[in-house]
Amino acid sequence: MNITETIAKELTAGTDLPNFKAGDNITVYYTIKEGDKQRTQFFKGDVIQRKGSGATETFTIRKISHSVGVERIFPINSPLIEKIEVNKKGKVRRARIYYLRELTGKKARIKEAR
């Protein structure tokens, strides 16, 4: 095993995140530093993709805010992420659901997995 794989394993061993995939509705609580102050903010939306593996894995969340689509990419192993809550499990047929970007209103809903 080379050095980069060893370091990646050490980084990923300390995280205890819930299992989620594309289509799930999650809330990510993360720390924001503004000068010498810091506060916790949350971002709630649908996961449209998970990308990468190991220490470089990321996930993208999309939400609609004031009728404008907002997407945010989070690294899985970021120390700024405090916790992740899974609100709803979604039922989708794809690993990357980019088609949601063109849909609005009721067409943009994701069915809930039973």
C-alpha positions as CSV (number, residue, x, y, z in Angstrom):
1,M,0.0,0.0,0.0
2,N,1.5,3.4,-0.9
3,I,1.6,6.4,1.3
4,T,-1.4,8.2,-0.2
5,E,-3.7,5.3,0.4
6,T,-2.5,5.0,4.0
7,I,-3.2,8.6,4.7
8,A,-6.6,8.4,3.0
9,K,-7.5,5.4,5.2
10,E,-6.6,7.4,8.4
11,L,-8.7,10.3,7.3
12,T,-11.8,8.2,6.5
13,A,-11.6,6.0,9.6
14,G,-12.8,8.8,12.0
15,T,-16.1,9.7,10.4
16,D,-19.4,8.1,11.4
17,L,-21.8,9.4,8.7
18,P,-25.2,7.9,7.9
19,N,-25.6,6.0,4.6
20,F,-27.2,8.1,1.9
21,K,-27.2,8.1,-1.9
22,A,-28.6,10.1,-4.8
23,G,-32.3,10.9,-4.3
24,D,-32.2,11.1,-0.6
25,N,-33.2,14.3,1.2
26,I,-30.6,15.3,3.8
27,T,-29.7,18.1,6.1
28,V,-26.0,19.0,6.5
29,Y,-24.9,21.0,9.5
30,Y,-21.6,22.7,8.9
31,T,-19.5,25.3,10.6
32,I,-18.9,28.8,9.1
33,K,-16.0,30.9,10.3
34,E,-16.5,34.7,10.0
35,G,-13.4,36.5,11.4
36,D,-12.9,35.2,14.9
37,K,-16.5,34.0,15.3
38,Q,-17.9,30.7,14.2
39,R,-21.5,29.5,13.9
40,T,-23.4,26.4,12.6
41,Q,-25.5,26.7,9.5
42,F,-27.5,23.9,7.8
43,F,-28.2,23.1,4.2
44,K,-31.2,21.0,3.4
45,G,-31.9,19.5,0.0
46,D,-31.8,16.5,-2.3
47,V,-28.6,14.6,-3.0
48,I,-28.0,14.7,-6.7
49,Q,-24.7,12.9,-6.8
50,R,-21.9,11.2,-4.8
51,K,-18.5,11.4,-6.5
52,G,-15.1,10.0,-5.9
53,S,-13.9,7.5,-3.3
54,G,-11.8,7.5,-0.1
55,A,-10.5,10.8,1.2
56,T,-11.5,12.7,-2.0
57,E,-15.2,11.7,-2.0
58,T,-17.7,14.5,-2.4
59,F,-21.5,14.9,-2.6
60,T,-23.7,17.5,-4.2
61,I,-26.9,18.8,-2.6
62,R,-29.6,20.8,-4.5
63,K,-32.4,22.9,-3.1
64,I,-34.8,25.5,-4.4
65,S,-34.5,28.8,-2.6
66,H,-36.9,31.6,-3.6
67,S,-37.6,29.8,-6.9
68,V,-33.8,29.7,-7.7
69,G,-32.0,26.4,-7.7
70,V,-29.0,26.3,-5.4
71,E,-26.4,23.5,-5.4
72,R,-23.6,23.0,-2.9
73,I,-20.7,20.5,-3.0
74,F,-19.4,19.1,0.3
75,P,-16.4,16.9,0.8
76,I,-17.4,13.8,2.8
77,N,-14.4,14.0,5.1
78,S,-14.5,17.8,5.8
79,P,-13.8,18.7,9.4
80,L,-16.3,21.6,9.0
81,I,-19.3,19.1,8.7
82,E,-20.8,18.6,12.2
83,K,-23.5,16.1,11.3
84,I,-25.7,14.8,8.5
85,E,-29.3,13.9,9.0
86,V,-31.2,11.8,6.5
87,N,-34.8,13.2,6.2
88,K,-36.2,11.0,3.5
89,K,-35.0,8.1,1.4
90,G,-35.6,8.7,-2.2
91,K,-36.3,6.2,-5.0
92,V,-34.4,7.0,-8.2
93,R,-33.0,4.9,-11.0
94,R,-29.8,6.8,-11.5
95,A,-26.6,7.6,-9.5
96,R,-26.5,11.1,-10.8
97,I,-29.8,12.8,-11.1
98,Y,-28.9,15.9,-13.1
99,Y,-32.2,15.9,-14.9
100,L,-33.7,17.6,-11.8
101,R,-32.0,20.9,-12.9
102,E,-34.4,21.3,-15.7
103,L,-37.5,20.4,-13.7
104,T,-39.6,22.8,-11.6
105,G,-42.6,22.5,-9.3
106,K,-44.3,19.1,-8.9
107,K,-42.3,17.5,-11.6
108,A,-39.1,17.9,-9.6
109,R,-40.4,15.7,-6.7
110,I,-38.6,12.5,-5.9
111,K,-40.7,9.5,-4.8
112,E,-40.0,8.2,-1.3
113,A,-38.7,4.7,-0.9
114,R,-40.9,2.5,1.2
